[in-house]
């Protein structure tokens, strides 16, 4: 951070990334490139940025460097020198603003102010039941502070602790009379319902401002969750047995605040081409595939160090290092960083340490090639965090690819989804239609052959083989299709589902179609509810005579099932099923169906009592705001006119 303001140092890092990009290029000579304009038109690639940028403290993290590069570059082919220096210049301003900011009397002395949400045209609103108060929102490395603006001036700031283990944050919608119209708010809680805030970040240009603040606050919550899960407690005596372990918590919080500073810099230079949640380290890793492995390596980096106790502990450390070199460290044994720093097994309280992928990673985590300069710098190889990120990135690609197929398969509109559902169930519909043809004896020869097969299975006691044979046939079919696909004999379009798009329609037609669909769903639900209410009447003896008749039928059926062997019952049921459509039984079946329908319609539905609505005072926390919104056209450009307030730039 101290060398970052030097332009020569910034250009040196850029030339180093260019050299990593193409080490055989003669134009990458540092002595010639730093003194002329030969690097102005050159672009740095993602691999070089991810490898070199995290080596400079605060500029990037190995876990989020690839997302930072994409956020900076956007649709461009690479990172230019001008963009690189602009990003570093804004990052320096953010850190300088934090250092020169004077904290007020209402803040705790050990807290550092990170962000201030204060803008005349884009206020921050705190919703409390039927009131939305504008005010100044301040984020520190431990809490949120909100200073409401009243008629008599600024009120005493409210504090919401973010270090509590029950702290959480999620997106929220607010609006007048609980209408939830504006998707620009967050709900922050510190454990209890009384400590829950609903904050709206007014931004007429979209939800980006809310998403950025969501990432800010979630990063602070996530880093303290990481400290509780992977770090030793403050009163643990073993923290003094490892050199530098007592500063591990401070290192973790500092890493989180650096992530927030980078996100602020991207926001101010308007280079947010990536989801803000992917640019803050701990928040991103808590939900990333195999992110727990990266968090473990970060814990080893923050709290790991050399043992500073007696010689007996040193001998144990030597023994453990020997075991580690043989790849035997697993489970609850202590682990070592690449430079020999030890992370005690007593601190491994997280269940993720016992997972199979964690054990596998730590068995092969030693550096076999390269020169180790420190736990963060390795020449010709990767450090532990970079190795863990390789695994995390590969798994993320698989998850992203799967998610992309799901998104691509998701169609919009009720008619299109109905057409897709019909296309997916078409094979089952064809099977059902063929079975109905067998029942109707449209092809007597096929029906007779099918019945002979069924009765052979029944009377040869082969029913127990039906289910295993079905599973075997499915498995062989899938393997056969897999082989044909690998040989390229199925064609590129095999397996794709094709439907036709709906004809274009205007808004009125869409509203009418939606209304008809909702009416159809409502009608189906009404019929289903009526059927369930009639069944309730029968089982609860709402009509005693019907209940008696059904009970006698169930008793007779149970007696038949107990006395008569099941294969005879199945044979008779099959015969009944395949003779219903024949001429000599058609009238009998129709009369039976008519009798059942008549008896069903005569059953009363169970009574339903609808109680009057009782309002909940706490259910609607977002009601009309007293602070009016001015929809001037220049509000969209308000972020360009942001100024520094006491050294901290408002967000």
Buried (B, 14 or more C-beta within 10 A) or exposed (E): BEEBEEEEBBBBBBBBBBBBBEEEEEEBEEEEBBEEEBBEEBBBBBEBBBBBBBBBBBBBBBBBBBBBBBBBBEEEEBBBBEBBBBBBBBBBBBBBBBEEBEBEEEBEEEBBBBBBBBBEBBBBBBBBEBBBBBBBBBBBBBBBBBBBBEEEEEEEBBBBEBBBEEBBBEEBBBBBEBEBEBBBBBBBBBEEEEBBBBBBBBBBEEBBBBBBBBBBBBBBBBBBBBBEBBBBEEEBEEBEBBBBBBBBBEBBBBBBBBBBBBBBBBBBBEBBBBEBBBBBBBBBBBEBBBBBBBBBBBBBBBBBBEBEEEEEBEEBBEEBBEBBEEEEBBEEBBBBBBBBBBBBBEBBEBEBBEBEBBEEBBBEBBBEEEEBEEBBEBEEBBBBBBBBBEBBBEBBEEEEEEEEEEEEEEBEBBBBEEBBEEEEEEEEEEEEEEEEEBBEBEEEEEBEEBBEEBBEBBEEEEEEEEEEEEEEEEEEEEEEEEEEEEEEEBEEEEEEEEBEEBEEEEEEEEEEBEEEEEEEEEEEEEEEEEEEBBEEBBEEEBBEEBBEEBEEEEEEEEEEEEEEEEBEEBBEEBEEEBBBBEEEEEEEBEEEEEEEEEEEEEBEBBEEEEEEEEEEEEEBBBBEBEBEBEEEEEBBEBBEEBEBBEBBBBB
